[in-house]
């Protein structure tokens, strides 16, 4: 039995609330069990120097955790004067994941920054960030179309992410902290709604795991992201009155 009492293939409750940040071009507060992440999309009429004059836009991300997002206070990285390696790795993952489904030339010379701030952490914060950031991005792009800045949505599809792991209960979907901290293997799957792979992160914490175990985890991830894609679509439809 899992610590949460869930079945091996059962996600935690998922909800996505849009419009949480009133001043952002797009925002989504995503809750996956006890993990809560506020994702905001900010549009700027400029691009990084390496893209100037090339007719292409840019999508990037920043990630951070509030000091009491976890059981003990973590110092603000701004106070330390630098971001941790973990933070840099996660925000680069979020940026890559979102860019994988954006037609950057169709965006024009605009930049969109996705800020993902973890309010409460109970495992899977990077996956929740990717899933929620797509909603914030989609809303921001919809606003650009509605205001005639863009002719059409420069999106190639949906992207979401979910964690899976090997525990004493076997392969399980959507690890919370209690499971993640003791899992024999931990994986993060970033997948698109048309069944393509963006990125897979997988590591054994103790002994190597088998190919069969990996495919079991991949199958669970495919089930999990289908739940997340439905939640994303429902959030967009509710926000746009569809």
N, C-alpha and C positions, 0 to 999 in steps of 0.2 A: 504494500500500500504506500502511495506517495504521501509525504508529510501533509499536503493540502487535502488529501482524500480524493483527488482527481483520478480519473482513468488515465492510462498511459498516453492515449491519443486525445486528451481533452485540454483545450486551451483554458486559460484564466478568462474571466469576464473582460470583454473589450468594449470600450466606448470612446467616441471621438466627438468632442464639443468644438464647434467652429466659432469664430468671431470673438474668442476670449480676449485677445489683445486688440483693443479698439483702434489703435493708430497704425497697425501693420496692414500692409496690402493683403495679407492672408495669414490666418492663424488657426491653430488647432491644439487643443488640450487633449492628449491621448492618455487613456488609462488602460493599463493591462494588469489586472489584479491590483497589487499594491504599488506598482510602478506608475508614476505620473510624470509626463514630460510636456512642457509647453513649447510648441514649435511655431515660430513666426517667420514670415517671408517678407523681406524688405527689398524694394526695387530701386535701383540707382541708374541714372542716365549716363553711365560711363562703364568702361571695361578695364581690366588690368592692362598694364603697359604692353605686355607681349601680344595683346589682341587688338590694339588700336589700329584702325584703318583696315582691318581684315574682314569686316562685315560679319563678325560673329559675336554672340553674346557669351555670358559666363554664369555658371551656377556654382556656388560654393557654400560651405557650412561651417558653423562654429558650434561647439558643444561644451557644456559645463554643468557642474552639479552644485546646487545650493549647499552651504555648509552643513545643514542638518537634514540633507536628503537621506543620510544613512544613520545607523544607530548611534554613532559617535560623531561629534563635530569634525568636519574636515576643513582645514584652512583654505581661504580663498586663494586661488592661484595668482590673482592680481597682487595680493599682498606679498607673495613669494617672488614676484617679478618675472615668472616664466610659467608656461604651461607644462604639465607632466607629459611624459611620453605616451601614456595611456590616452590622455585627452587629445593629443595631436593625431594619434592613430585612429581614434573614433571619428573625429570630425573629418578627416580625410576619407574615411569609409563612407560617411554620410554624403559628402560631396560627390564622390565617384558614383554612388548608387543613384543619386538624383540625376546626374548628368547623363547616365546611361539611357534615360527615357526622354531626354529633352533634345529637340532639334535646335542646336545652338545657332547655326546660321539664320534660321527662321526667327530667332529671338531678336536679331538685330544687335546693335551695340548697346545692350542693356545688361546689367548685372543683377542677379538675385542672390541674396544671402539668406540662408536658412539658419536661424538661431535655435538651437535645441537646448533648453534649460531643464535639468532634471529637478523636479520638486520633491519627489519621493522615489527612492530606489529600492526595489525588491526583485532584482534580477532582470536581465533583458533590456537594459536602458538603451543600448545602441540600436537594438532591433525596433523598439518602440519609437525611437527618434527618427529612424528612416521611414517608418510607416506613417507617423504623424507629419513629418516634413513634406511627404508627397502631397498630403491634403492641403497644407499651407501653401505649397508651391502651386498646386492646381487652382486654388482660389485666387492667388495673386495673378496668375496668367489669365484667368477668367475676367478679372477686373481690367486688365490691359486690353483685352478684346472688347469688352463692354464700353470702354472709353475711347475706342478706335486708335489706340496706340499700336495694336497688332491686328492684322486681318483675321488670323485664325490661331487656335491654340498650337503652340510649337511643342506638342507632346506626342511621343511615340507609344505611350502606354502607361501602365501603372507599375509601381515597384513597392514591395513590402519586404519585411524581414522577420524571421522568427528563430528562436534558439531551440535546440534539441540536445539531449545528452544521454549518456549511459550511466545508469544508477543501479542500486541494488534491486530495484523493481524492473530492470531491463531498460530498453530504449524508451524515452519519454519525450513528450512535446512540451515546449514553453516552460523552461526551467524558472522557478522562483529562486530566491537567494538560498533558502534552506537546501535545495537540491543542487544548485550551482556550486555551492561551497564544498560539496562532498562528491561531486560527479567524477566518475572514472574517465569520462571523455566529455568535452564541451564543444558544441558546434553552433555556428551562426550561418543561416542560409538567407541570402538576398536574392529574391526571385521576382520575375515579372509575371503579369497576369496572363501572358500568352505562353507561359511554361518555359521561359528561358532563364538561364543562370546569369546573374550579375557577379556574385562573389560568394565563395564558401570559405569559412574559417573553421578549421577543425583541429583539435589538439587532444592528445591523450595525456591525462594527468598522472597516470601511473604506468600501466602496461599498455603496449600497443593494442589497437582493436582491429577487428577483422573487416574485410570487405563486405561481408554479409551484414555486419552491424552497421556499417556506414550506409548501406542501401536502405536499411530499416529506418535510420535517422532521416535520410532524404525523403522517404515516403511520408514520414510523419510531418516533415517540414512542408511538403506539398499540401497536405491536409490543412495545416495551420494557416498558411498564407491565403488559402481560399476564404477562410473566415475573415482575415484582415482585409482582403480586397472587397468583400461585401461590406465591411464596416466603413471603409474609405468611400465607396460608392454611395452608401446611405448618407454619410456626412455631407458629401458634395451635393447630393440631391436635395437634402433638407436646407442647406445653406442657399441654394439657388432656386428654391421653390419649385423643384421638378417633381 
